[in-house]
């Protein structure tokens, strides 16, 4: 027995493409910049702890400031990588109707 009283076929059709692709690409680029800046800050802090304090000039002459730069750099790196992965995942997601393979009609 079929129940078609609450069915609307227009919901199954793909929606019009919006400018989300451009936003996601810009987000991925910004995330890559965050990750790069995080790596650079981490390297500058590590260089100061290893005895080369000229990495950022007078900003990180003490070991305390160097460890703060390492922590901030690692946090920026993690945030950038997570944001980049999320943007790339949404860019690669199909926007059309997709059915689970086990629901398709079996061909013998």
N, CA, C and O of each residue as an XYZ file, in Angstrom:
432
protein
N       0.835     -1.166      0.000
C       0.000      0.000      0.000
C       0.886      1.238      0.000
O       1.843      1.332      0.769
N       0.561      2.173     -0.859
C       1.379      3.370     -0.993
C       0.755      4.523     -0.219
O      -0.460      4.719     -0.225
N       1.621      5.276      0.444
C       1.187      6.489      1.129
C       1.884      7.657      0.455
O       3.079      7.866      0.664
N       1.172      8.407     -0.334
C       1.801      9.507     -1.061
C       1.247     10.865     -0.651
O       1.498     11.856     -1.336
N       0.512     10.935      0.430
C      -0.120     12.205      0.786
C       0.886     13.241      1.286
O       0.657     14.434      1.086
N       1.994     12.846      1.930
C       2.960     13.813      2.444
C       4.229     13.891      1.609
O       5.227     14.456      2.056
N       4.206     13.329      0.392
C       5.414     13.284     -0.427
C       5.484     14.510     -1.328
O       4.491     14.891     -1.947
N       6.660     15.123     -1.397
C       6.878     16.268     -2.271
C       8.155     16.014     -3.056
O       9.242     15.988     -2.479
N       8.037     15.829     -4.359
C       9.195     15.491     -5.189
C      10.167     16.654     -5.328
O      11.339     16.438     -5.636
N       9.706     17.884     -5.107
C      10.611     19.030     -5.241
C      11.696     19.031     -4.165
O      12.756     19.627     -4.355
N      11.438     18.371     -3.043
C      12.471     18.298     -1.997
C      13.645     17.437     -2.423
O      14.753     17.619     -1.918
N      13.429     16.497     -3.347
C      14.491     15.597     -3.780
C      15.398     16.218     -4.832
O      16.527     15.765     -5.021
N      14.928     17.229     -5.504
C      15.741     17.848     -6.551
C      16.852     18.669     -5.920
O      16.670     19.250     -4.849
N      18.020     18.719     -6.591
C      19.113     19.519     -6.034
C      18.768     21.005     -6.066
O      18.114     21.491     -6.989
N      19.218     21.700     -5.050
C      18.960     23.126     -4.962
C      19.887     23.890     -5.887
O      20.891     23.357     -6.359
N      19.544     25.128     -6.139
C      20.398     25.962     -6.976
C      21.737     26.180     -6.296
O      21.818     26.311     -5.075
N      22.777     26.215     -7.101
C      24.119     26.420     -6.559
C      24.249     27.853     -6.064
O      23.863     28.800     -6.749
N      24.787     27.992     -4.893
C      24.998     29.326     -4.341
C      26.489     29.632     -4.348
O      27.278     28.904     -4.951
N      26.860     30.686     -3.691
C      28.262     31.065     -3.692
C      29.008     30.450     -2.503
O      29.999     31.012     -2.038
N      28.538     29.302     -2.010
C      29.218     28.633     -0.918
C      30.570     28.103     -1.334
O      31.483     28.029     -0.512
N      30.721     27.729     -2.613
C      32.010     27.205     -3.072
C      33.105     28.251     -2.917
O      34.214     27.943     -2.480
N      32.785     29.489     -3.280
C      33.773     30.555     -3.147
C      34.101     30.806     -1.680
O      35.263     31.012     -1.330
N      33.084     30.788     -0.824
C      33.314     30.994      0.599
C      34.159     29.880      1.185
O      35.038     30.139      2.007
N      33.908     28.640      0.774
C      34.685     27.528      1.289
C      36.124     27.583      0.803
O      37.041     27.225      1.543
N      36.332     28.025     -0.430
C      37.706     28.160     -0.933
C      38.456     29.260     -0.189
O      39.635     29.108      0.131
N      37.772     30.365      0.084
C      38.407     31.431      0.859
C      38.698     30.958      2.280
O      39.746     31.277      2.843
N      37.772     30.201      2.857
C      37.993     29.644      4.192
C      39.177     28.688      4.219
O      39.956     28.689      5.172
N      39.315     27.870      3.174
C      40.443     26.943      3.108
C      41.758     27.709      2.967
O      42.769     27.326      3.555
N      41.741     28.777      2.196
C      42.949     29.595      2.056
C      43.320     30.280      3.360
O      44.496     30.343      3.720
N      42.329     30.791      4.066
C      42.576     31.427      5.358
C      43.084     30.407      6.375
O      43.958     30.714      7.186
N      42.542     29.212      6.328
C      42.997     28.150      7.229
C      44.449     27.773      6.936
O      45.221     27.516      7.860
N      44.823     27.740      5.658
C      46.210     27.448      5.308
C      47.138     28.552      5.815
O      48.252     28.269      6.254
N      46.687     29.804      5.757
C      47.491     30.896      6.303
C      47.650     30.772      7.812
O      48.732     31.019      8.344
N      46.574     30.389      8.510
C      46.662     30.175      9.957
C      47.677     29.075     10.278
O      48.497     29.222     11.184
N      47.613     27.984      9.534
C      48.533     26.872      9.781
C      49.974     27.293      9.513
O      50.877     26.938     10.271
N      50.190     28.044      8.442
C      51.540     28.503      8.126
C      52.064     29.448      9.193
O      53.217     29.339      9.609
N      51.231     30.370      9.634
C      51.636     31.304     10.674
C      51.912     30.569     11.987
O      52.821     30.939     12.730
N      51.129     29.533     12.267
C      51.366     28.721     13.458
C      52.696     28.001     13.400
O      53.403     27.925     14.405
N      53.049     27.468     12.235
C      54.345     26.790     12.082
C      55.482     27.789     12.275
O      56.472     27.487     12.942
N      55.341     28.965     11.697
C      56.400     29.971     11.824
C      56.568     30.432     13.276
O      57.695     30.587     13.745
N      55.459     30.651     13.991
C      55.568     31.041     15.393
C      56.201     29.932     16.238
O      57.013     30.207     17.122
N      55.833     28.701     15.967
C      56.414     27.583     16.699
C      57.907     27.482     16.435
O      58.688     27.242     17.356
N      58.302     27.663     15.195
C      59.734     27.607     14.865
C      60.502     28.754     15.507
O      61.634     28.565     15.953
N      59.903     29.942     15.559
C      60.574     31.084     16.189
C      60.745     30.846     17.689
O      61.803     31.133     18.248
N      59.707     30.324     18.338
C      59.822     30.024     19.764
C      60.841     28.940     20.046
O      61.587     29.025     21.021
N      60.880     27.922     19.204
C      61.850     26.843     19.374
C      63.270     27.350     19.157
O      64.186     26.947     19.874
N      63.461     28.224     18.181
C      64.792     28.785     17.931
C      65.266     29.594     19.132
O      66.452     29.568     19.461
N      64.372     30.301     19.781
C      64.762     31.068     20.961
C      65.154     30.143     22.106
O      66.127     30.403     22.813
N      64.395     29.062     22.289
C      64.742     28.121     23.359
C      66.050     27.397     23.088
O      66.733     26.985     24.026
N      66.406     27.238     21.830
C      67.647     26.548     21.480
C      68.857     27.475     21.476
O      69.984     27.010     21.306
N      68.647     28.778     21.661
C      69.789     29.676     21.778
C      69.976     30.643     20.635
O      71.033     31.267     20.540
N      69.009     30.795     19.771
C      69.092     31.755     18.666
C      67.993     32.799     18.844
O      66.983     32.717     18.144
N      68.133     33.769     19.735
C      67.016     34.667     20.066
C      66.726     35.753     19.040
O      65.893     36.619     19.308
N      67.360     35.749     17.903
C      67.124     36.809     16.923
C      65.966     36.498     15.990
O      65.794     37.193     14.988
N      65.173     35.486     16.280
C      64.098     35.095     15.372
C      63.027     36.176     15.268
O      62.614     36.513     14.158
N      62.571     36.721     16.372
C      61.569     37.781     16.354
C      62.081     39.064     17.003
O      61.285     39.936     17.351
N      63.355     39.187     17.166
C      63.924     40.389     17.763
C      63.656     40.451     19.250
O      63.785     39.443     19.945
N      63.286     41.618     19.748
C      63.098     41.768     21.201
C      61.790     41.167     21.718
O      61.536     41.212     22.922
N      60.958     40.609     20.846
C      59.681     40.057     21.311
C      59.857     38.804     22.159
O      59.123     38.597     23.126
N      60.815     37.979     21.805
C      60.957     36.709     22.539
C      62.403     36.492     22.962
O      63.048     35.535     22.534
N      62.894     37.368     23.789
C      64.250     37.198     24.299
C      64.300     36.291     25.519
O      65.356     35.744     25.836
N      63.186     36.125     26.201
C      63.172     35.290     27.403
C      62.584     33.916     27.085
O      61.796     33.780     26.149
N      62.959     32.909     27.850
C      62.382     31.569     27.629
C      60.875     31.522     27.874
O      60.179     30.717     27.254
N      60.362     32.361     28.759
C      58.917     32.383     29.007
C      58.152     32.851     27.781
O      57.141     32.257     27.405
N      58.637     33.915     27.161
C      57.983     34.405     25.943
C      58.112     33.400     24.806
O      57.198     33.255     23.994
N      59.245     32.707     24.747
C      59.435     31.698     23.707
C      58.451     30.555     23.867
O      57.901     30.064     22.882
N      58.225     30.127     25.103
C      57.267     29.033     25.308
C      55.837     29.485     25.017
O      55.018     28.690     24.556
N      55.532     30.765     25.284
C      54.209     31.291     24.918
C      54.044     31.272     23.405
O      52.976     30.920     22.903
N      55.098     31.650     22.668
C      55.025     31.613     21.203
C      54.868     30.191     20.687
O      54.172     29.965     19.696
N      55.501     29.240     21.341
C      55.350     27.844     20.915
C      53.907     27.384     21.113
O      53.331     26.746     20.231
N      53.327     27.704     22.261
C      51.954     27.279     22.545
C      50.971     27.946     21.584
O      50.083     27.285     21.045
N      51.129     29.255     21.370
C      50.238     29.965     20.439
C      50.403     29.429     19.019
O      49.425     29.269     18.290
N      51.649     29.155     18.634
C      51.889     28.603     17.301
C      51.260     27.241     17.109
O      50.688     26.964     16.054
N      51.359     26.383     18.118
C      50.741     25.054     18.013
C      49.219     25.135     17.978
O      48.568     24.379     17.258
N      48.655     26.058     18.759
C      47.201     26.239     18.716
C      46.741     26.750     17.354
O      45.737     26.279     16.819
N      47.471     27.709     16.792
C      47.127     28.200     15.450
C      47.264     27.109     14.405
O      46.443     27.006     13.494
N      48.294     26.303     14.537
C      48.488     25.202     13.592
C      47.330     24.210     13.666
O      46.792     23.806     12.635
N      46.945     23.815     14.879
C      45.826     22.869     15.033
C      44.518     23.456     14.507
O      43.760     22.775     13.816
N      44.255     24.731     14.838
C      43.036     25.377     14.361
C      43.031     25.479     12.835
O      42.004     25.232     12.203
N      44.155     25.836     12.249
C      44.236     25.947     10.800
C      44.025     24.621     10.097
O      43.339     24.558      9.077
N      44.608     23.564     10.636
C      44.452     22.240     10.020
C      43.010     21.756     10.138
O      42.463     21.201      9.185
N      42.390     21.963     11.302
C      40.996     21.531     11.469
C      40.052     22.304     10.545
O      39.157     21.723      9.931
N      40.261     23.621     10.454
C      39.421     24.427      9.575
C      39.636     24.057      8.114
O      38.676     24.011      7.345
N      40.877     23.794      7.718
C      41.167     23.422      6.336
C      40.519     22.087      5.990
O      39.955     21.933      4.906
N      40.597     21.120      6.904
C      39.990     19.816      6.641
C      38.474     19.924      6.536
O      37.864     19.268      5.692
N      37.858     20.752      7.389
C      36.406     20.924      7.335
C      35.982     21.560      6.012
O      34.998     21.136      5.405
N      36.723     22.579      5.564
C      36.387     23.238      4.298
C      36.579     22.290      3.122
O      35.749     22.256      2.214
N      37.656     21.527      3.127
C      37.893     20.590      2.027
C      36.836     19.483      2.001
O      36.418     19.042      0.930
N      36.410     19.042      3.176
C      35.375     18.003      3.240
C      34.068     18.520      2.663
O      33.380     17.793      1.947
N      33.716     19.757      2.961
C      32.473     20.314      2.433
C      32.570     20.617      0.949
O      31.565     20.554      0.241
N      33.768     20.946      0.464
C      33.934     21.175     -0.972
C      33.770     19.885     -1.761
O      33.243     19.900     -2.873
N      34.211     18.784     -1.203
C      34.164     17.509     -1.921
C      32.836     16.774     -1.760
O      32.602     15.770     -2.433
N      31.976     17.254     -0.890
C      30.690     16.591     -0.666
C      29.775     16.828     -1.863
O      29.634     17.966     -2.312
N      29.160     15.789     -2.378
C      28.259     15.997     -3.520
C      27.003     16.751     -3.090
O      26.513     16.594     -1.972
N      26.501     17.563     -3.998
C      25.322     18.363     -3.668
C      24.042     17.780     -4.256
O      22.972     18.367     -4.093
N      24.126     16.646     -4.930
C      22.933     16.061     -5.522
C      22.350     14.987     -4.605
O      22.887     14.706     -3.534
N      21.275     14.411     -5.034
C      20.611     13.374     -4.274
C      21.441     12.093     -4.328
O      21.823     11.638     -5.406
N      21.707     11.537     -3.196
C      22.471     10.297     -3.168
C      21.731      9.292     -2.289
O      21.300      9.604     -1.179
N      21.599      8.094     -2.812
C      20.920      7.039     -2.069
C      21.944      6.028     -1.590
O      22.990      5.834     -2.209
N      21.632      5.405     -0.506
C      22.501      4.357      0.004
C      22.493      3.184     -0.975
O      21.448      2.857     -1.538
N      23.655      2.545     -1.184
C      23.713      1.450     -2.159
C      22.796      0.273     -1.826
O      22.324     -0.412     -2.733
N      22.537      0.030     -0.551
C      21.694     -1.116     -0.205
C      20.217     -0.845     -0.463
O      19.400     -1.762     -0.387
N      19.860      0.416     -0.772
C      18.454      0.721     -1.067
C      18.170      0.657     -2.572
O      17.011      0.706     -2.986
N      19.205      0.550     -3.374
C      19.007      0.507     -4.823
C      18.409     -0.847     -5.221
O      18.500     -1.824     -4.477
N      17.797     -0.883     -6.404
C      17.193     -2.127     -6.890
C      18.296     -3.109     -7.264
O      19.271     -2.743     -7.920
N      18.135     -4.327     -6.850
C      19.148     -5.328     -7.126
C      18.944     -5.874     -8.532
O      17.826     -6.204     -8.927
N      20.031     -5.964     -9.276
C      19.994     -6.508    -10.649
C      20.611     -7.896    -10.609
O      21.748     -8.065    -10.170
N      19.864     -8.879    -11.066
C      20.361    -10.262    -11.080
C      20.889    -10.646    -12.416
O      21.345    -11.775    -12.599
